[in-house]
């Protein structure tokens, strides 16, 4: 189930958007403390953000820039101020789309679906995978979490890609070695252990302790 973080201070509109997207099977978290949008965004572990331009305390431009410092999760702006300048400013700050108010809820959900499909499709070489607030960029080979990032080797990236795509399920050591072998990398049991241990140390270095767990006799799991 895709998770959506919604920052909209109009309570009635927020409720309408939430109910509509939930009817499409999305999990929606609506912002409650508009002074702590970043904290609520991180805790939501969202796959996509719907961000009102005019918010209390700080506007949507500010929060979009803050989100972009730590994550490449797609952002859609919602605003009645849909002039060309605001649209340009939204895009230059990292937004993926801009929806003018008032809008049709069906159009909004169609845009959400299209961006999620484009972003998280495994066939997209530049796609992102998100888990527990950590964002894996398959294009750049980086993993980012709460403002920190780490570069991965080719094998580390492939291992984490497989584990992220199977999050919650045990992936056997044999399956990982077979995946690496298919890419012309010589990997035996000892080499895999070295790669996984090195990857774990990198994850721990940015605050992701115990992300990769060992299931003795079975393999590895990300949960």
Buried (B, 14 or more C-beta within 10 A) or exposed (E): EBBBBBBBBBEEBBEEBBEBBEEBEBBBBBBEEBEEBBEBBBEBBBBBBBBBBEBEEBBBBBBBEBBBEBBBBBBBBBBEEBEEEBBEBBBEBBBBBBBBBEBEBEEBBEBBBEBBEEBBEEEEEEBBBBBEBBBBBBEBBBBBBBEEBBEBEEBBBBBBBBBBBBBEEBBEBEBBBEBBEEEEBEBEEEBBEEBBEBBBEBBEEBEBEEBBEBEEEEBBBBE
